[in-house]
Amino acid sequence: MRRADREVKDEKRVDEIIRACDCCRLGFIDGDSTYIVPLNFGFTKEDGKRVFYFHSAREGKKIELIKANSIVGFELDTNHALHAGEKACDYSFSFSSVIGKGMAFLVNDVDEKKKAFQCIMNHYAGNKDWQFTDADVGRVAIIRMEVIELSCKEHK
Ligand SMILES: Cc1cc2nc3c(=O)[nH]c(=O)nc-3n(C[C@H](O)[C@H](O)[C@H](O)COP(=O)(O)OP(=O)(O)OC[C@H]3O[C@@H](n4cnc5c(N)ncnc54)[C@H](O)[C@@H]3O)c2cc1C
């Protein structure tokens, strides 16, 4: 990272930033092009490894692209603030962001799908024992993304 002073290396802070975000953009390889889609998400750690869950309709472009290639890129950002200045070049914008690479898979196991729903609900609506029936989870696709690598940057 060119601005090493803005790199966040503290793992706890990285997790805090991820938990503060409300949208994760997933980037797919699409033939000789790319496809980026914004999604709500749930975030968890498994033996120290970062895992994201997403819910989706069972059909659509991203589902087809995941089936073709499980390597994805992702990006999240939060803590946006504009800092005005006298001159245009005095303006700045603060942010906290994460960029990374992961492996994305469709989850078929009903219990893991329920766990994923719980994780997504926890992210947006707080920790609670949310209830899901088999029919609820059967109607949607769940994507599991295991993080391979990431970097984190903050401009305060
Ligand atoms: C903040 C945010 C959170 C979201 N959270 C979720 C979520 O948790 N789960 C979920 O399934 N969807 C969510 N969406 C909608 C999501 O971005 C996609 O529109 C949706 O998942 C359909 O994706 P798809 O690849 O199946 O597209 P398809 O329905 O197959 O359509 C593909 C075509 O539509 C265009 N397209 C698809 N999505 C968008 C978009 N968002 N904006 C502009 N053009 C688009 C593509 O360029 C492509 O040409 C969210 C959107 C936003 C902005």
The ligand as an ORCA input file, in Angstrom:
! r2SCAN-3c Opt
* xyz 0 1
  C     -26.938     -1.968     -0.695
  C     -27.516     -3.154     -1.458
  C     -27.695     -4.349     -0.775
  C     -28.202     -5.446     -1.461
  N     -28.327     -6.646     -0.789
  C     -28.702     -7.738     -1.469
  C     -28.719     -9.016     -0.841
  O     -28.404     -9.171      0.346
  N     -29.063    -10.090     -1.584
  C     -29.397     -9.970     -2.899
  O     -29.692    -10.990     -3.529
  N     -29.392     -8.791     -3.513
  C     -29.052     -7.665     -2.841
  N     -29.003     -6.459     -3.489
  C     -29.352     -6.425     -4.898
  C     -28.134     -6.906     -5.703
  O     -27.219     -5.843     -5.857
  C     -28.501     -7.458     -7.077
  O     -29.307     -6.514     -7.771
  C     -29.270     -8.766     -6.984
  O     -28.661     -9.649     -6.075
  C     -29.382     -9.438     -8.342
  O     -28.086     -9.808     -8.759
  P     -27.918    -10.806     -9.996
  O     -26.467    -10.951    -10.285
  O     -28.697    -12.035     -9.758
  O     -28.568     -9.921    -11.134
  P     -29.640    -10.319    -12.240
  O     -31.004    -10.140    -11.673
  O     -29.307    -11.644    -12.851
  O     -29.425     -9.156    -13.262
  C     -28.198     -9.046    -13.955
  C     -28.185     -7.766    -14.692
  O     -28.761     -6.706    -13.915
  C     -27.805     -5.700    -13.580
  N     -27.856     -5.516    -12.116
  C     -27.962     -6.475    -11.164
  N     -27.925     -5.937     -9.938
  C     -27.821     -4.601    -10.090
  C     -27.720     -3.515     -9.182
  N     -27.730     -3.683     -7.837
  N     -27.602     -2.277     -9.705
  C     -27.570     -2.097    -11.038
  N     -27.656     -3.077    -11.955
  C     -27.774     -4.337    -11.491
  C     -26.449     -6.255    -13.982
  O     -25.609     -5.302    -14.521
  C     -26.799     -7.314    -15.012
  O     -26.805     -6.752    -16.299
  C     -28.537     -5.338     -2.837
  C     -28.344     -4.127     -3.492
  C     -27.843     -3.051     -2.822
  C     -27.617     -1.746     -3.564
*
